[in-house]
Amino acid sequence: MSEYTKGPWKVFNGIDIFPDDDDRTASRHIADCAPMGYKDTDAMSTEEMKANAHLISAAPDYDEAACEFIGAWEDGGCMDELKEIYFKFVSAKAKARGKA
């Protein structure tokens, strides 16, 4: 699997995403990121594109939290450490839903 562009990512114009370094040259229009199986004749609604943009922008945050959780769990992490990671998941969930 190839590496993804590290986050954090931001949503711009509701349907574009870009790395949070303000370099919008790396911006991707969500319609260009359509799932496999979409044909040229298929159309995503604006709402679907917005939802996808938020989900994609939150993916690196979810990945980071998951890796931290797995590492902490395997090392026998204490509740305070796991609780801190829990809040990273909560923040990623809010971002994925467009509420952050």
N, C-alpha and C positions, 0 to 999 in steps of 0.2 A: 504494500500500500504506500502510495506517495504521501509526503507530508502536506498538510494543509497550511494555509497562511495563518500564522498565530494571531490570536485575538489580542485585545478585545476588538470586536467589530461594532460598527454603528449603523443604524438605519438612516438613510437620507432620502428625502422626498417620498417617504412611505414605501417605496418599492425598489430602492437601490441600497446596496450595502457597501461599506468600505472599511478597511482597517482603521483603527482609532488613532492613526498618526496624521490625520487630516490630509493624507495624500489621496485625493479623490481620483487620481489617474488609475488607481487599482479598483475603482468602483465597478461593481457588477450589477447590471440590471437583472432583476429576479426572473423575468421572462426568459432570459438567456440561460438560466439555471434550472429549466423545467425538468421534472423527473423523467427518467427513461420511459419510453412508451408514448410521450406526448408527440403528436404530429403537428406539422405546420398548420393544419386546419383546426386543431384544438386551440381553444383560447382559455386562458386563466382569467378569472374575474380579478378586478382590482383588489377586492377583499382577500382573495386567495393569495395574490402576490404579496400583499402586506403581511399576511400571516406567515408566509414562507420566509419573507425577509427577516421578521423578528425571530423565527425559529433558527434560521441559519446564523444570524448574528449571535445567538446565545449558545450555539454548539461548542465553541472553544471554552466557554465558561463551564458548561456541563462536563466537558472532557477533563478540564483541570480539577474540578471538584471530585469527579469519579476517581481519577488517579490518586488524589490526596486521600480520599476515603479508603481506597483499597490498600494503599501503603500504611495508613494509620491502623486499619483493622488488622492487617497481617503483623504489624509490630506490637499489637496488643494495646492500641491507643486508649487513653483515658476518656472518660465521658466529656470532659471539657474540650478536648481536641476534636472529638467526633461532633460535638455540638457546634463548634466553630465551622466545621465543614458543612454541617447541615444548613447553616445560614447561607453558605455559598450556593447550595442547591436551591434554596428559596429565592435568592437573588436571580439566579439563572432562569428559574421558572417564570418569575415576573418579567424578565427581559424577553423571554420566548413568547410571552403573551402580550407584549407591547405595553407593559405597565411600568417599565423602568427607564 
